[in-house]
Amino acid sequence: MRILGLSGLFGTEQDDYPPRVPTGFFHDAAAALVVDGVAVAAVEEERLNREKHTNKFPVLAAAACLNEAGLTVGDLDGVAYFFDEEFTDQELHLECLKDAKLPFRPSRQLIKERLTTALGPGLTPERIHFVPHHLTHAAAAFRDSGFEDSLVAVIDGNGEAEGVSFYEGRQGRLTLLRGYERRHSLGHFYAAVTRFIGYQDFDEYKVMGLASYGDPERFGPLLSGLLRLEPAGDYHLDVAGLPKLLLDSGLVPRRSRESFSQTYADLAAASQHLLEQAADHLLGYWRETAGLDRLAMAGGVAQNTTYNGRLLASGTFSEVFVHPASHDAGSALGAAYEVERRLGGEGEGTPRPLRSPYLGPGLGPADAIERQLDAWRPHITWRRMERPTTETASLLAGGEVVAWVQGRSEFGPRALGNRSILADPREAANRDRVNLLVKKREEYRPLAPSVLEEAAEDLFLIPGTQADHGYMGFVVGVRPERRADLGAVTHTDGTARIQRVSRSANPRYHELIREFGLLTGVPVLLNTSFNNHAEPIVQDVDDAVTTLLTTGLSKLVVDDYLVECAASAPDEAFDRLVPRIPAFCQVETVVNARGSRVALRRRNSTYGVDVDPETAALLVAATGAPLGELLLSISRQDVVRKEIQTLWEERLVSLRPATEAP
């Protein structure tokens, strides 16, 4: 049986329906393909359309999944969507109320139209199925845990009406135990704190990292008034009252460009503590009530790796599984699993351990990689290595920061050694180099270690609770006597979010870490996602070269090839690149009392940059010609050229070689 799962909304580049909705609405678009009970392909749309956290309909992701399996849309036994049909249609109706000219189009019709337009005919409406949102999360966690029976917890912002749900998983079936109202959502609480601290949607992980620098006692008593823990697993969390409570206490919201003070670290710490109190209360109650000592978790809050590590250390459960795609992209996979079960597919929902998180598209054959690299000359030089892991390990041991791109991409928000930036974990200065020079992000942000599976317990304090540490799902302690050896990956509180790498899961990455360990005595690498601050994790060769050229990196290993930035590329080489405005960006003229200005920004977002009118005019008029030709009609060529370089770094403009430009 072949089921395609989908998450995301319904807008496309050609038909933005419904228009003007923020990316936080039906976010993290993805597609996942399940064949005879096994996930064979899954990828987030953002990796392909390059819009971070995109909610556009996953046309590219769906095509990539079918291509991986050699299927057409007509070969599918079903298509699964990650929300209930009535709820989805109601949300579309609400969008239509904002614009009297906007026609209502049912979600089932939209799914058929989108897939038919992108993939061709063959899908009939009756093969489209809708799955309640929290059930999609639960299905992904339960099926991929491999547990015969378990408690399943879904904790996120919200499903249709719930903010938290608990299920009993037995004999391949999920039974809902309790759903808690979304107005008490732990995910919405943490998101509200995130915005108060000056971050945006999807930045909750930054608050989690900041919390380690704070004192939870300072604001703990203040926040405690929002939370009431009640008998029989009940709780009340006044999410709506949080902003007023903080403002009434004299706290001032931090703005995004303002520096941090201890106040915001203390608020983050108190918020993390409150989240953990509530989660402990809920999990403890349902552990005893259901009588299940294994736990499978999913939903956005399941990505709170600090709490996950403390849960392991508590011994509340004998075994814990956190899905590597716990966010809404993982709902595409869960929806596919649930529809396959409904239709009586292979195994009828029997859990089996996740085979691999490397479910995205690959890089293609060697000759295709070489053609793509050649197109970027003279911006780069490249050569094929005889022993890629040995040479790369030597570069890393010598102090280089290396981007490492191999095989199929990871499904989920973590780079697990196939789309990663790697560095020597021993010197704390390497953390600062990656954070400030490459990622251009806050220096307090922790970076994760990838450690050989067989060496992990010698370096880290692994709790007795059984868990799969291969997905960076848990924060654990660094052994005190080894912290000096791991300065770049040890957080301020003596912890690390580890990835335990086995030879069977990722042979080449395991070999690279092993060779680095032979050179240094430390079988660990600093590992963070390969992207800059403004883009999703890279997917293909062109993405990788673009990020190499627009960050502080100088070395990239793609498959067997060592790629380096050219010592200096002349203006003529830059001028041969073809510019375009990505589909998710637009030029706007903003008029106010102080006059008018022109900006290039992401659609439905506050993210953007003011630009020179000549630059804006050039980009709007661009029709696939190289930049040099477009500059001939510009009076201030140096100014415009420099500005386009900046816009490229911010991913508000795409630049590609003429032979590679779409």
Summary of the structure (lengths in Angstrom):
residues: 662
radius of gyration: 24.5
end to end distance: 35.1
largest distance: 74.6
contacts: 2388
relative contact order: 0.10
helix: 40%
strand: 21%
